[in-house]
Amino acid sequence: MKDIVLYDENCRFCKATKRLFEKLDWMKVIEWKPLQETQDTGFTQEELLREIHLITPTGSAKKGFFAIRRMLLRFPLTGLIGLIMYIPIFKPAGRLGYRVVADNRTCDIRKKGQGCNS
């Protein structure tokens, strides 16, 4: 069964990340959906624009670092990296690293409220 990943289709960085991850997804375990076209996710638009969201087949949600970690674990080429990211000592660094990257994308969601317009 596939995980569903909600991404910002107006963000150049987000689209580049999607393209990279699609290349790693040899087994087609991820379904990508633009957050702009989804409704009734249980998240606000602001939450969705702030960080990537992944919905598992069981309905649980993973956000940010935890979504990336799950995707990496599911891809054959990056499975070991994903597994290593589950070691508790890597959790704070992973969360911080994700936050730094997300906060420094080439867009300003705080001002526009529309995601990246690049």
Secondary structure as a PSIPRED ss2 file (coil, helix, strand):
# PSIPRED VFORMAT (PSIPRED V4.0)

   1 M C   1.000  0.000  0.000
   2 K C   1.000  0.000  0.000
   3 D E   0.000  0.000  1.000
   4 I E   0.000  0.000  1.000
   5 V E   0.000  0.000  1.000
   6 L E   0.000  0.000  1.000
   7 Y E   0.000  0.000  1.000
   8 D C   1.000  0.000  0.000
   9 E C   1.000  0.000  0.000
  10 N C   1.000  0.000  0.000
  11 C C   1.000  0.000  0.000
  12 R H   0.000  1.000  0.000
  13 F H   0.000  1.000  0.000
  14 C H   0.000  1.000  0.000
  15 K H   0.000  1.000  0.000
  16 A H   0.000  1.000  0.000
  17 T H   0.000  1.000  0.000
  18 K H   0.000  1.000  0.000
  19 R H   0.000  1.000  0.000
  20 L H   0.000  1.000  0.000
  21 F H   0.000  1.000  0.000
  22 E H   0.000  1.000  0.000
  23 K H   0.000  1.000  0.000
  24 L H   0.000  1.000  0.000
  25 D C   1.000  0.000  0.000
  26 W C   1.000  0.000  0.000
  27 M C   1.000  0.000  0.000
  28 K C   1.000  0.000  0.000
  29 V C   1.000  0.000  0.000
  30 I E   0.000  0.000  1.000
  31 E E   0.000  0.000  1.000
  32 W E   0.000  0.000  1.000
  33 K E   0.000  0.000  1.000
  34 P E   0.000  0.000  1.000
  35 L H   0.000  1.000  0.000
  36 Q H   0.000  1.000  0.000
  37 E H   0.000  1.000  0.000
  38 T C   1.000  0.000  0.000
  39 Q C   1.000  0.000  0.000
  40 D C   1.000  0.000  0.000
  41 T C   1.000  0.000  0.000
  42 G C   1.000  0.000  0.000
  43 F C   1.000  0.000  0.000
  44 T C   1.000  0.000  0.000
  45 Q H   0.000  1.000  0.000
  46 E H   0.000  1.000  0.000
  47 E H   0.000  1.000  0.000
  48 L H   0.000  1.000  0.000
  49 L H   0.000  1.000  0.000
  50 R H   0.000  1.000  0.000
  51 E C   1.000  0.000  0.000
  52 I C   1.000  0.000  0.000
  53 H E   0.000  0.000  1.000
  54 L E   0.000  0.000  1.000
  55 I E   0.000  0.000  1.000
  56 T C   1.000  0.000  0.000
  57 P C   1.000  0.000  0.000
  58 T C   1.000  0.000  0.000
  59 G C   1.000  0.000  0.000
  60 S C   1.000  0.000  0.000
  61 A E   0.000  0.000  1.000
  62 K E   0.000  0.000  1.000
  63 K E   0.000  0.000  1.000
  64 G C   1.000  0.000  0.000
  65 F H   0.000  1.000  0.000
  66 F H   0.000  1.000  0.000
  67 A H   0.000  1.000  0.000
  68 I H   0.000  1.000  0.000
  69 R H   0.000  1.000  0.000
  70 R H   0.000  1.000  0.000
  71 M H   0.000  1.000  0.000
  72 L H   0.000  1.000  0.000
  73 L H   0.000  1.000  0.000
  74 R H   0.000  1.000  0.000
  75 F C   1.000  0.000  0.000
  76 P C   1.000  0.000  0.000
  77 L C   1.000  0.000  0.000
  78 T C   1.000  0.000  0.000
  79 G H   0.000  1.000  0.000
  80 L H   0.000  1.000  0.000
  81 I H   0.000  1.000  0.000
  82 G H   0.000  1.000  0.000
  83 L H   0.000  1.000  0.000
  84 I H   0.000  1.000  0.000
  85 M C   1.000  0.000  0.000
  86 Y C   1.000  0.000  0.000
  87 I C   1.000  0.000  0.000
  88 P C   1.000  0.000  0.000
  89 I C   1.000  0.000  0.000
  90 F H   0.000  1.000  0.000
  91 K H   0.000  1.000  0.000
  92 P H   0.000  1.000  0.000
  93 A H   0.000  1.000  0.000
  94 G H   0.000  1.000  0.000
  95 R H   0.000  1.000  0.000
  96 L H   0.000  1.000  0.000
  97 G H   0.000  1.000  0.000
  98 Y H   0.000  1.000  0.000
  99 R H   0.000  1.000  0.000
 100 V H   0.000  1.000  0.000
 101 V H   0.000  1.000  0.000
 102 A H   0.000  1.000  0.000
 103 D H   0.000  1.000  0.000
 104 N C   1.000  0.000  0.000
 105 R C   1.000  0.000  0.000
 106 T C   1.000  0.000  0.000
 107 C C   1.000  0.000  0.000
 108 D C   1.000  0.000  0.000
 109 I H   0.000  1.000  0.000
 110 R H   0.000  1.000  0.000
 111 K H   0.000  1.000  0.000
 112 K H   0.000  1.000  0.000
 113 G C   1.000  0.000  0.000
 114 Q C   1.000  0.000  0.000
 115 G C   1.000  0.000  0.000
 116 C C   1.000  0.000  0.000
 117 N C   1.000  0.000  0.000
 118 S C   1.000  0.000  0.000
